[in-house]
């Protein structure tokens, strides 16, 4: 027996990755977690980008999302070319990169003398 949860009327979804979605309807396959919307969807991307499509399907726990039917994406120039402050620093030979959990920003590389591993 398939277990499908059907949602309708002004559905709002947000993710920890900074995405937000507005749907007028969606069906969720409860055992698999797959989500399908046969109606227009609007997805807000980080940095004020926007994606509109007539249909959306999310599979593999959201790892694969397919948009179809008059897909339109609006990106800001900052999204295409990050400012020097936002761009990641190139890796340094013999360095270990650590990302700060609280900010998500890289910390300065820890340099080890040749032949010594961190």
Sine and cosine of phi, psi and omega as CSV:
sin_phi,cos_phi,sin_psi,cos_psi,sin_omega,cos_omega
0.00,0.00,0.83,-0.56,0.03,-1.00
-0.98,0.22,0.67,-0.74,0.05,-1.00
-0.93,-0.36,0.96,-0.27,-0.03,-1.00
-0.90,-0.43,0.80,-0.60,0.09,-1.00
-0.99,-0.17,0.87,-0.49,0.00,-1.00
-0.97,-0.24,0.80,-0.60,0.02,-1.00
-0.91,-0.41,0.52,-0.85,0.03,-1.00
-0.50,-0.87,0.30,-0.95,0.10,-1.00
0.93,0.36,1.00,-0.07,0.16,-0.99
0.83,0.56,0.91,0.42,0.03,-1.00
-1.00,0.03,0.76,-0.65,0.02,-1.00
-0.86,-0.50,0.79,-0.62,-0.01,-1.00
-0.81,-0.58,0.67,-0.74,0.09,-1.00
-0.78,-0.62,0.47,-0.88,0.01,-1.00
-0.83,-0.55,0.31,-0.95,0.03,-1.00
-0.95,0.33,-0.24,0.97,0.00,-1.00
-1.00,0.06,0.06,1.00,0.03,-1.00
1.00,-0.03,0.16,0.99,0.04,-1.00
-1.00,-0.06,0.50,-0.86,0.08,-1.00
-0.66,-0.75,0.60,-0.80,-0.04,-1.00
-0.75,-0.66,0.53,-0.85,0.10,-0.99
-0.83,-0.55,0.81,-0.59,-0.02,-1.00
-0.78,-0.63,0.50,-0.87,0.13,-0.99
-1.00,-0.07,-0.35,0.94,0.10,-1.00
-0.35,-0.94,0.42,-0.91,0.06,-1.00
-0.36,-0.93,0.50,-0.87,0.07,-1.00
-0.84,-0.54,0.77,-0.63,-0.02,-1.00
-0.92,-0.40,0.84,-0.54,0.10,-0.99
-0.99,0.17,0.96,-0.28,-0.14,-0.99
-0.88,0.48,-0.69,0.72,0.00,-1.00
-0.91,0.42,-0.59,0.81,-0.07,-1.00
-0.99,-0.14,-0.39,0.92,-0.07,-1.00
0.99,0.13,0.03,1.00,0.03,-1.00
-0.91,0.41,0.62,-0.78,-0.01,-1.00
-0.82,-0.57,0.71,-0.70,0.05,-1.00
-0.76,-0.65,0.71,-0.71,0.15,-0.99
-0.81,-0.59,0.86,-0.51,0.01,-1.00
-1.00,-0.02,0.01,1.00,0.00,-1.00
-0.94,-0.35,0.28,-0.96,-0.01,-1.00
-0.81,0.58,0.62,-0.79,0.03,-1.00
-0.82,-0.58,0.45,-0.89,0.08,-1.00
-0.76,-0.65,0.84,-0.54,-0.01,-1.00
-0.90,-0.43,0.83,-0.55,0.07,-1.00
-1.00,0.01,0.83,-0.55,-0.02,-1.00
-1.00,-0.08,0.31,-0.95,0.08,-1.00
-0.84,0.54,0.41,-0.91,0.00,-1.00
0.87,0.48,0.58,0.82,0.10,-1.00
0.91,0.41,0.39,0.92,0.12,-0.99
-0.97,0.24,0.28,-0.96,-0.06,-1.00
-0.58,-0.82,0.67,-0.74,0.08,-1.00
-0.80,-0.61,0.80,-0.60,0.08,-1.00
-0.86,-0.51,0.63,-0.77,0.04,-1.00
-0.46,-0.89,0.35,-0.94,0.01,-1.00
-0.99,0.12,-0.31,0.95,-0.04,-1.00
-0.47,-0.88,0.51,-0.86,0.03,-1.00
-0.62,-0.78,0.61,-0.79,0.11,-0.99
-0.69,-0.72,0.79,-0.61,0.03,-1.00
-0.92,-0.40,0.81,-0.58,-0.01,-1.00
-0.78,-0.63,0.18,-0.98,0.07,-1.00
0.81,0.59,0.75,0.66,0.01,-1.00
0.84,0.55,0.58,0.81,0.05,-1.00
1.00,0.05,-0.02,1.00,0.02,-1.00
-0.95,0.32,-0.42,0.91,0.02,-1.00
-0.80,-0.59,0.92,-0.40,0.01,-1.00
-0.85,-0.53,0.80,-0.60,-0.03,-1.00
-0.90,-0.44,0.78,-0.62,0.07,-1.00
-0.93,-0.38,0.70,-0.71,0.01,-1.00
-0.68,-0.73,0.29,-0.96,0.08,-1.00
0.97,0.23,1.00,-0.07,0.04,-1.00
0.79,0.62,0.84,0.54,0.01,-1.00
-0.97,0.23,0.76,-0.65,0.01,-1.00
-0.74,-0.67,0.80,-0.60,-0.01,-1.00
-0.86,-0.51,0.75,-0.66,0.07,-1.00
-0.89,-0.46,0.86,-0.51,0.02,-1.00
-0.88,-0.48,0.53,-0.85,0.10,-0.99
-1.00,0.03,0.50,-0.87,0.00,-1.00
-0.81,0.58,-0.53,0.85,0.01,-1.00
-0.89,0.46,-0.49,0.87,0.01,-1.00
-0.95,0.31,-0.53,0.85,-0.04,-1.00
-0.99,0.14,-0.61,0.79,-0.03,-1.00
-0.73,-0.69,1.00,-0.09,-0.03,-1.00
-0.90,0.44,0.49,-0.87,0.06,-1.00
-0.91,0.41,0.34,-0.94,0.00,-1.00
-0.82,0.57,-0.54,0.84,0.02,-1.00
-0.93,0.37,-0.52,0.85,-0.04,-1.00
-1.00,0.04,-0.41,0.91,-0.06,-1.00
-0.95,0.32,0.67,-0.74,0.03,-1.00
-0.93,0.37,0.57,-0.82,0.03,-1.00
-0.95,0.30,0.56,-0.83,0.04,-1.00
-0.91,0.40,0.53,-0.85,0.00,-1.00
-0.91,0.41,0.52,-0.85,0.01,-1.00
-0.97,-0.26,0.68,-0.73,0.02,-1.00
-0.88,0.47,0.74,-0.68,0.01,-1.00
0.98,0.22,0.23,0.97,-0.04,-1.00
-0.94,-0.33,0.43,-0.90,0.10,-0.99
-0.92,-0.40,0.78,-0.62,0.01,-1.00
-0.99,-0.11,0.76,-0.65,0.02,-1.00
-0.86,-0.52,0.73,-0.69,0.04,-1.00
-0.97,-0.25,0.78,-0.63,0.01,-1.00
-0.94,0.34,0.81,-0.59,-0.03,-1.00
-0.89,0.45,-0.67,0.74,-0.12,-0.99
-0.94,0.33,-0.48,0.88,-0.04,-1.00
-0.92,-0.40,-0.35,0.94,-0.07,-1.00
0.97,0.23,0.07,1.00,-0.02,-1.00
-1.00,-0.02,0.59,-0.81,0.03,-1.00
-0.93,0.37,0.60,-0.80,0.10,-1.00
-1.00,0.01,0.24,-0.97,0.03,-1.00
-0.86,0.51,0.58,-0.82,-0.02,-1.00
-0.91,0.41,0.55,-0.84,0.08,-1.00
-0.99,-0.10,0.90,-0.44,-0.05,-1.00
-1.00,-0.04,0.76,-0.65,0.05,-1.00
-0.95,-0.33,0.56,-0.83,0.09,-1.00
-0.89,0.46,0.46,-0.89,0.02,-1.00
-0.81,0.58,0.68,-0.73,0.03,-1.00
1.00,0.07,-0.09,1.00,0.01,-1.00
-0.93,-0.36,0.78,-0.63,0.00,-1.00
-0.98,-0.21,0.60,-0.80,0.06,-1.00
-0.98,0.19,0.00,0.00,0.00,0.00
